Amino acid sequence: MAEEILRIAPDQVKKLIKQGKIEIVSAAPPADRKPENGSSLEFSQQLFGQDFFGPREVQHTFGVKVLPENTPQIPFSQEELEVAKALDQKLILRVNKAPDGQPLTMKKMGQILQPMFDQEGNGKIFYNTDWYKGEGFFTKETPVFGWALAGKEVLPSTMGINYFEQTQALASHIKTTLFANRVSPPNYQAALDEFAAQEANIAKLMNSNKEEAAKKLAGLQINQLMRQSAPEVLYDLLMTFRGSGERELESTYTWTNTRTSDGGLVMVGDFDAGGVDVNGLWPGYSGPYVGVCPSR
C-alpha cells in the first residue's frame, strides 16, 4: 500500500491551532543522543554506576534539591568520561548552597550532617577544628558549583614528596595518562606551559621563601585545575560516604590548592570514625601518607 501523506493548507493550520484542535511541538531528540558540548546524564550515570553522584545523591546527602532546569550540563566528552572511569574516578555534582540558601561551607556541611552521623553511629565529621574554626576556608569558602571528575584515592606518584614535586608529578600525569596519545585541551596545555615557565624560579623559592613559594604554587593553573579545594575534598568524602558507605582517604591525605590565613597549604584526609583531619603545612613538607587526589 502506498504511503499516505496528510497535507493541510497553511491558513487551515492556523485556524486549527486557534481552535485548539492541533498543537505544534518540538521533536524530542533520541534518548541516547548526547548534547553537542558535553555528555548526557543518562550515558554518564550508566557508565559510572555507583560512582555517579548526581542530583539525587546531592539531595540525599545535603538535602539540596537541584531541579532539572538548574542542573548544569556535564562538560566532559564521552572519551574523557571513559578515560576517567578507567582511572577509577567518580563523576560528582558539587553544589555551593545549603537547603536554607546559605553558603555550603565546610562548617555548614558539618552542621547539616553531624546529627545524621550521630543518629546512625558513624562517628565524627571533624577530628578537631580548634586551629581552623576561624579560617576563611572553613567558614566562608564553598565548592565550585558544577560537575567534576575526582579520584577516590591519592595518586601513587604524588605520595611522599613535597608540594612542588607533586605539581611536577601532576604535569607528568596530564601528559602521559590523562591525555595520552592525544592533544591536551587548550586550558591544560596553557597550564603546562605556565608551570614550565615558572618551574625553575619556584624551585629556588622553595629554599629561600616558603611563603612566596606557597603562594605561587597554589595559584598555578595546573594546581587550580587538578587539585581540589579543602571544601571540595570534604564535600566529595561526605557524598561518597552517604551514597555508598565507603570512607575514602581513610589513612591518607590529599594536599589541596587552598591556603591558610598565614599562607600555608591545606591538606585534608584521615577520614575514619574519629573525623576528617585538616592540617596546614608549608610546601617543603613531605610525608609518607600525603599525596594528591586528582580532580578536574
C-alpha positions as CSV (number, residue, x, y, z in Angstrom):
1,M,0.0,0.0,0.0
2,A,1.3,3.4,-0.9
3,E,2.3,5.7,2.0
4,E,-0.4,8.3,2.7
5,I,0.6,11.8,3.4
6,L,-1.6,14.3,5.2
7,R,-1.4,17.8,3.7
8,I,-3.0,20.8,5.4
9,A,-3.0,24.3,3.9
10,P,-1.1,26.9,6.0
11,D,-4.2,29.0,6.6
12,Q,-6.1,25.9,7.8
13,V,-3.2,25.0,10.2
14,K,-3.5,28.4,11.8
15,K,-7.3,28.0,12.2
16,L,-6.9,24.6,13.8
17,I,-4.3,25.8,16.2
18,K,-6.6,28.7,17.3
19,Q,-9.4,26.2,17.8
20,G,-7.1,24.0,20.0
21,K,-7.5,21.0,17.7
22,I,-3.8,20.6,16.9
23,E,-0.6,21.6,18.7
24,I,2.9,22.3,17.4
25,V,5.6,20.7,19.5
26,S,9.4,20.3,19.1
27,A,10.6,16.8,18.2
28,A,12.4,15.2,21.2
29,P,15.9,14.1,20.5
30,P,16.8,10.4,20.7
31,A,17.3,9.2,24.2
32,D,20.9,8.2,23.6
33,R,21.8,11.4,21.8
34,K,24.4,13.4,23.7
35,P,24.5,17.3,23.8
36,E,26.9,18.8,21.3
37,N,29.2,20.3,24.1
38,G,29.0,17.5,26.7
39,S,27.8,14.1,27.6
40,S,24.2,13.1,28.6
41,L,23.1,12.5,32.2
42,E,21.8,9.0,31.2
43,F,25.1,8.0,29.5
44,S,27.2,9.2,32.4
45,Q,25.0,7.5,35.0
46,Q,25.1,4.2,33.1
47,L,28.9,4.4,32.7
48,F,29.8,5.3,36.2
49,G,27.2,3.3,38.1
50,Q,27.8,3.6,41.8
51,D,30.5,6.1,41.2
52,F,27.9,8.6,39.7
53,F,26.8,11.3,42.2
54,G,24.2,13.5,40.7
55,P,21.1,15.5,41.8
56,R,19.5,12.6,43.7
57,E,22.7,11.9,45.7
58,V,23.1,15.7,46.4
59,Q,19.6,15.7,47.9
60,H,20.2,12.5,49.9
61,T,23.4,13.8,51.4
62,F,22.8,17.5,52.0
63,G,19.1,17.9,51.5
64,V,19.6,20.2,48.5
65,K,17.2,19.8,45.6
66,V,18.7,20.5,42.2
67,L,15.9,20.9,39.7
68,P,16.4,19.6,36.2
69,E,16.4,23.1,34.7
70,N,19.1,24.1,37.2
71,T,21.3,21.1,36.7
72,P,24.4,22.1,34.8
73,Q,25.4,20.2,31.6
74,I,28.1,17.7,32.1
75,P,31.1,19.4,30.4
76,F,33.2,16.3,29.6
77,S,33.1,14.4,26.4
78,Q,32.3,10.7,26.2
79,E,36.0,9.9,25.7
80,E,37.0,11.9,28.7
81,L,34.4,10.1,30.9
82,E,35.6,6.7,29.6
83,V,39.2,7.6,30.5
84,A,38.1,8.8,33.9
85,K,36.2,5.5,34.5
86,A,39.2,3.5,33.5
87,L,41.3,5.5,36.1
88,D,38.7,4.6,38.8
89,Q,37.4,8.1,39.2
90,K,33.9,9.3,40.1
91,L,31.6,11.8,38.5
92,I,30.2,14.2,41.0
93,L,27.9,17.2,41.0
94,R,29.0,19.8,43.5
95,V,26.7,22.4,44.8
96,N,27.6,25.6,46.8
97,K,24.3,26.4,48.6
98,A,22.7,24.7,51.6
99,P,19.0,24.0,51.8
100,D,18.4,27.3,53.6
101,G,20.2,29.2,50.8
102,Q,23.3,29.8,52.9
103,P,26.8,29.1,51.5
104,L,27.6,25.4,51.8
105,T,30.9,25.8,53.6
106,M,32.8,23.1,55.5
107,K,31.3,24.4,58.7
108,K,27.8,24.2,57.2
109,M,28.4,20.7,55.9
110,G,29.2,19.6,59.5
111,Q,26.2,21.3,60.9
112,I,23.9,19.6,58.4
113,L,25.4,16.1,58.7
114,Q,26.7,15.6,62.2
115,P,23.2,14.9,63.6
116,M,22.8,12.2,61.0
117,F,26.2,10.8,61.8
118,D,25.3,10.7,65.5
119,Q,21.9,9.0,64.8
120,E,23.5,6.4,62.6
121,G,26.5,5.8,64.8
122,N,29.0,6.9,62.1
123,G,31.3,8.9,64.4
124,K,32.5,12.4,63.9
125,I,32.8,14.6,60.7
126,F,35.7,16.7,62.0
127,Y,38.5,15.4,64.2
128,N,39.4,18.7,65.8
129,T,38.6,22.2,64.4
130,D,40.4,24.2,67.1
131,W,43.1,25.6,64.9
132,Y,41.0,26.4,61.8
133,K,37.5,27.1,63.2
134,G,38.0,30.8,62.3
135,E,39.7,30.2,59.0
136,G,38.0,31.5,55.9
137,F,38.3,28.2,54.1
138,F,36.2,26.7,56.8
139,T,33.7,29.5,57.4
140,K,33.4,31.2,54.0
141,E,34.6,29.1,51.1
142,T,32.4,26.6,49.2
143,P,32.8,24.0,46.5
144,V,32.5,25.4,42.9
145,F,29.0,24.6,41.5
146,G,29.2,22.1,38.7
147,W,30.3,18.6,37.7
148,A,33.7,17.3,38.5
149,L,35.8,14.1,37.9
150,A,37.6,13.2,41.1
151,G,39.9,10.4,42.2
152,K,38.9,8.1,45.1
153,E,42.4,8.0,46.5
154,V,45.7,9.8,46.1
155,L,47.8,9.3,43.0
156,P,50.7,6.9,43.9
157,S,53.2,9.0,42.0
158,T,52.4,12.0,44.3
159,M,53.0,10.2,47.6
160,G,55.9,11.0,50.0
161,I,57.1,14.1,48.1
162,N,56.7,17.9,48.7
163,Y,54.1,20.1,47.1
164,F,56.4,21.3,44.3
165,E,57.4,17.8,43.4
166,Q,53.7,16.8,43.5
167,T,53.0,19.5,40.9
168,Q,55.7,18.1,38.7
169,A,54.0,14.7,39.1
170,L,50.7,16.2,38.1
171,A,52.2,17.7,35.0
172,S,53.5,14.2,34.0
173,H,50.1,12.7,34.8
174,I,48.4,15.1,32.4
175,K,50.9,14.3,29.6
176,T,51.3,10.6,30.0
177,T,48.0,9.4,31.4
178,L,45.1,11.9,31.3
179,F,45.6,12.9,27.7
180,A,48.0,10.2,26.5
181,N,48.3,9.9,22.7
182,R,46.1,13.0,22.1
183,V,46.4,16.7,22.3
184,S,45.8,18.3,25.7
185,P,42.8,20.7,25.7
186,P,43.9,24.4,25.5
187,N,43.4,25.1,29.2
188,Y,45.6,22.2,30.2
189,Q,48.3,23.0,27.7
190,A,48.3,26.6,29.0
191,A,48.7,25.2,32.5
192,L,51.6,23.0,31.5
193,D,53.3,25.9,29.7
194,E,52.8,28.2,32.6
195,F,54.4,25.7,35.0
196,A,57.3,25.1,32.7
197,A,58.0,28.8,32.5
198,Q,57.9,29.2,36.3
199,E,59.3,25.9,37.4
200,A,62.9,27.0,37.9
201,N,62.0,30.1,39.8
202,I,59.6,28.3,42.1
203,A,62.3,25.7,42.7
204,K,64.6,28.4,44.0
205,L,61.8,29.9,46.2
206,M,61.3,26.5,47.8
207,N,64.7,27.0,49.6
208,S,64.6,30.8,50.0
209,N,61.0,32.0,50.6
210,K,58.4,29.4,51.6
211,E,55.6,31.9,51.8
212,E,56.1,33.1,48.2
213,A,56.6,29.5,47.0
214,A,53.3,28.5,48.6
215,K,51.5,31.5,47.0
216,K,52.9,30.8,43.5
217,L,52.2,27.1,43.7
218,A,48.6,27.5,44.9
219,G,48.0,30.0,42.1
220,L,49.3,27.9,39.2
221,Q,46.7,26.9,36.7
222,I,47.8,23.3,37.0
223,N,47.0,23.2,40.7
224,Q,43.8,25.0,40.2
225,L,42.8,22.5,37.5
226,M,44.0,19.3,39.1
227,R,43.7,19.8,42.9
228,Q,40.5,20.1,45.0
229,S,39.9,22.9,47.4
230,A,39.6,22.0,51.0
231,P,35.7,22.4,50.9
232,E,35.6,20.2,47.8
233,V,37.6,17.4,49.5
234,L,35.1,17.3,52.4
235,Y,32.1,17.6,50.1
236,D,33.4,14.6,48.0
237,L,34.1,12.5,51.0
238,L,30.7,13.1,52.5
239,M,28.9,12.5,49.3
240,T,30.7,9.2,48.8
241,F,30.2,8.0,52.4
242,R,26.5,8.9,52.4
243,G,26.0,7.3,49.0
244,S,27.9,4.1,49.3
245,G,29.1,3.8,53.0
246,E,32.7,3.9,51.8
247,R,35.3,6.0,53.5
248,E,37.8,7.4,51.1
249,L,41.2,8.9,52.2
250,E,40.8,6.8,55.4
251,S,44.5,6.6,56.0
252,T,45.9,9.2,53.6
253,Y,45.8,13.0,53.0
254,T,45.3,15.0,49.8
255,W,47.1,18.3,49.5
256,T,44.7,21.0,48.2
257,N,45.1,24.3,46.4
258,T,43.6,26.1,49.5
259,R,45.8,28.4,51.6
260,T,45.5,29.1,55.3
261,S,45.4,32.7,56.6
262,D,49.2,32.6,57.3
263,G,49.9,31.3,53.8
264,G,50.3,27.6,54.4
265,L,48.7,24.9,52.2
266,V,45.8,22.9,53.5
267,M,45.7,19.1,53.4
268,V,42.6,17.0,54.2
269,G,42.3,13.3,55.0
270,D,42.5,10.5,57.5
271,F,38.7,10.2,57.3
272,D,37.9,7.5,59.9
273,A,35.3,7.4,62.6
274,G,37.3,9.9,64.6
275,G,36.6,12.5,61.9
276,V,38.4,14.2,59.0
277,D,41.8,15.7,59.9
278,V,42.8,19.0,58.5
279,N,46.3,20.5,58.5
280,G,48.1,23.5,57.1
281,L,51.7,23.0,56.1
282,W,54.4,24.7,54.1
283,P,55.2,23.3,50.6
284,G,58.6,21.8,51.5
285,Y,56.9,19.2,53.7
286,S,56.8,15.6,52.5
287,G,55.2,12.7,54.3
288,P,54.5,9.1,53.5
289,Y,50.7,9.4,53.7
290,V,50.4,12.7,51.8
291,G,49.7,12.9,48.1
292,V,47.2,14.4,45.6
293,C,43.7,13.1,44.9
294,P,43.4,14.4,41.3
295,S,40.2,16.3,40.4
296,R,39.1,18.2,37.4
